[in-house]
Amino acid sequence: MRPAPAPATTRTALGFLQVSTIRGAARSYVCEPDDDAAEPRLLLGLHTSGEATLIRGDAAEPCRAGELFVCDPAERFTLHESEAFELHLVRMPRRALTLTDAQTRALGRRAPFAGGAVAPLLVPLLRELVGVTPGYLPRTALHLAGGVAEFVTLLALEEVDSGPRERGQDRQDLVRRIRSHVDAHLWDRELSPASVAAAQHISVRYLHRLFESHGSTIGRWIQHRRLEEARRELGRPGSRDITVAAVARRWGFASATHFSRSFRAAYGVPPSAWRDDRTRLPGSPGTPTTDG
């Protein structure tokens, strides 16, 4: 019996996203590690037709058409395609995602999925985008790539929120209310453990105990959320017209100096460098190149 012909692969770019589309007959498709990638990346996969078994490490999971899966492209994975298939692999730089390393790892271990609040929105968007990728103007493509990155960030946060429930529904609901209150008042420089506790009619001591059980502190959570939103704003196309100091004020930082120091400590680069790198149009001077 003749071996199945090698699958046909096309590669395109959508802003800072690298899209590979693979079509072929039933076979095993091995994705080797991206050892020569210029920077850490995350890989989002979607079958538009076919059914496969996804092998990551020792885990084997069914992967059907319309289901998303996430992998670390620095690690080898295999898809045993059981029939003719079309597969889209979208590689994105991790710097485009406002996620911690732990959140990124958790998302990469998630079984292929199609449900939840985010996947039903992202799947048809990806199908549409990869079908007409070359037709977008560069700035439009950059906006669309940013939108995909936002959805992937939401996927990771949704996975955290939908994890095992801790004992005590009232306690869990209280933590959610506290986080919602923090998100609604990030702009307020007076936001503090004392003001949060007062808004929820609990003691500051009990507030600290709630966050200790989540492996954090309320102060670190407030700063983490402020940095996340500031980072997201700086990464949007068009943000070059906004000063770093204005972004710092908008998200409740006492000064631009404090913001820049905190941002660099969290992400390894100053906020201005993050904005310049994230909003640079493809093909402009200084844009890093990848092999897709």
MARMI-584735 format. One record per residue (C-alpha): residue in three letters; x, y, z. Coordinates in pm, whole numbers, plus 50000, padded with zeros to 5 digits. Example, Ala and Ser with C-alpha at 12.3 -4.5 7.8 and 13.67 -1.06 7.14 Angstrom:
<dopas>
Ala512304955050780;Ser513674989450714;
</dopas>
This chain:
<dopas>
Met500005000050000;Arg501295034449909;Pro501835058350200;Ala499435087650219;Pro500775118450041;Ala502235145650258;Pro499625171350363;Ala499545204650181;Thr500535234050400;Thr500015271050336;Arg501355298750558;Thr500065333950595;Ala500375362550844;Leu497665382251021;Gly499305410951203;Phe501575394651460;Leu499865360751415;Gln501405333451200;Val498755310651047;Ser499485276150901;Thr496695257250723;Ile497255220050670;Arg495045198150450;Gly495475161250382;Ala494265125550405;Ala494185104450721;Arg497675102850871;Ser499715112051177;Tyr500795148251176;Val503745156451403;Cys504415192251507;Glu508075195451601;Pro509235221151860;Asp509805256851739;Asp513415256551855;Asp514375285251624;Ala511475308251721;Ala512605343751795;Glu510465345852112;Pro508125324352325;Arg504845317052150;Leu501515300052209;Leu499785278351950;Leu496025277551896;Gly494665249151683;Leu491325244351510;His490075216651282;Thr487485228951034;Ser487035192950913;Gly488185158851024;Glu488685142051360;Ala491935134251535;Thr493565122451856;Leu495795148852011;Ile498925135352185;Arg500735159052424;Gly503285141452639;Asp501575110552782;Ala498025124452737;Ala495805113752445;Glu492565132952386;Pro489945133052107;Cys489955164451895;Arg486935170551673;Ala486075196151407;Gly485065229051566;Glu487045222851886;Leu489925245051992;Phe493145232152141;Val496135250752279;Cys499745238852285;Asp503175251952368;Pro504915251652027;Ala508235247052209;Glu507025211652289;Arg506385183352044;Phe502805171851988;Thr501115147851747;Leu497715146751580;His496585112451462;Glu494145122651190;Ser491555095251137;Glu490135109750812;Ala490665137250556;Phe491185169450747;Glu491725206850737;Leu493625221351031;His494535257351118;Leu497445263951353;Val497745299551479;Arg500995309651649;Met501005341051858;Pro503725357252070;Arg503135352852441;Arg503875389752490;Ala500525396752319;Leu498665379052601;Thr498105395052941;Leu498585361753117;Thr500885348753385;Asp503125318953311;Ala500865297353530;Gln497735307953337;Thr499475300953005;Arg500575266253120;Ala497065258153246;Leu495545268352913;Gly498075246652728;Arg497015216052932;Arg493305220752867;Ala491565193252667;Pro490155203252323;Phe486975222952380;Ala484125240452199;Gly481915251652485;Gly481985278852746;Ala481405315852697;Val484395324052472;Ala485045294752235;Pro481675297652053;Leu482665333451964;Leu486295326651876;Val485785295851656;Pro483685312951383;Leu485955343451401;Leu489025322051332;Arg487275304051049;Glu486475337250886;Leu489895352750943;Val491985324250807;Gly489825322650495;Val490655357950382;Thr493885366050572;Pro495855380350274;Gly493055404850193;Tyr493415426950503;Leu495255459950514;Pro498205459050758;Arg496595481051024;Thr493305461851002;Ala495205429051033;Leu496975442251344;His493635451651504;Leu492205417251423;Ala495255399551563;Gly494845419651882;Gly491205408651900;Val492205372051870;Ala494795376752147;Glu492095392252369;Phe489845362052313;Val492685337952397;Thr493345357252717;Leu489655353752804;Leu489865316252736;Ala492565313153000;Leu490695334353252;Glu487495314953184;Glu489345282653258;Val490475296553595;Asp486975308353680;Ser485355275453581;Gly487775253953783;Pro486925233854095;Arg484765253054340;Glu486185257554685;Arg484085248854988;Gly481515274755081;Gln479485290454803;Asp479165322655003;Arg482925325655033;Gln483425320054660;Asp480745345554573;Leu482385370654805;Val485745366754629;Arg484025372454295;Arg482325403954427;Ile485645416754559;Arg487335411154224;Ser484475428354042;His484725457754281;Val488485460254220;Asp487975459153841;Ala485385486853860;His487675509554065;Leu491125503853915;Trp491225540353811;Asp490795551854173;Arg494135559654339;Glu492415555954676;Leu491605519454606;Ser493175499754892;Pro492575469355112;Ala490735491955358;Ser488395506655095;Val487695472354944;Ala486935457355285;Ala484625486255372;Ala482715482555044;Gln482075445655119;His481345451255490;Ile484115428255606;Ser487275433555809;Val490635440155643;Arg491975409655827;Tyr489305387055676;Leu489945402255332;His493625393355357;Arg492725358155466;Leu490485353455161;Phe493315362054924;Glu495885341655114;Ser493765310955033;His494175320354663;Gly497965323154695;Ser498075361054669;Thr497355393154858;Ile494725419254784;Gly497465445154726;Arg499245423454470;Trp495935415554301;Ile495085452554262;Gln498515460054113;His498335429253888;Arg494965440153746;Arg496145476053696;Leu499215463953510;Glu497135440253298;Glu494775467853185;Ala497585492753127;Arg499485466752926;Arg496375459252721;Glu495825496252647;Leu499445501752547;Gly499225472052310;Arg496265485252113;Pro496935499551766;Gly496705537351788;Ser498105538652143;Arg501225557052021;Asp499155588952044;Ile498725583652422;Thr501565590852663;Val502745564552910;Ala502015589553189;Ala498385592553075;Val497975554853077;Ala499515553353425;Arg497035579353555;Arg494085562253389;Trp494795529853576;Gly495385544553919;Phe499175545853946;Ala500535573154169;Ser503145584053914;Ala504575574953575;Thr507845565553746;His506125540953978;Phe504165526653685;Ser507265522253467;Arg509195505653749;Ser506295481853828;Phe505705474053459;Arg509355465553399;Ala509485443653710;Ala506405424453592;Tyr507125421153219;Gly510865426453178;Val510625457052950;Pro509655493553000;Pro506085502652898;Ser507245524252607;Ala509245495152459;Trp506255471852502;Arg503995496552319;Asp506475502152035;Asp507015464951982;Arg503335455452011;Thr501975482651780;Arg504645481851510;Leu503085473751174;Pro504335442150997;Gly507225449850765;Ser508195482350937;Pro511825486951054;Gly512635466851364;Thr509855441351317;Pro511165406951420;Thr510915380151155;Thr509855344251215;Asp509635313151007;Gly505845310851066;
</dopas>
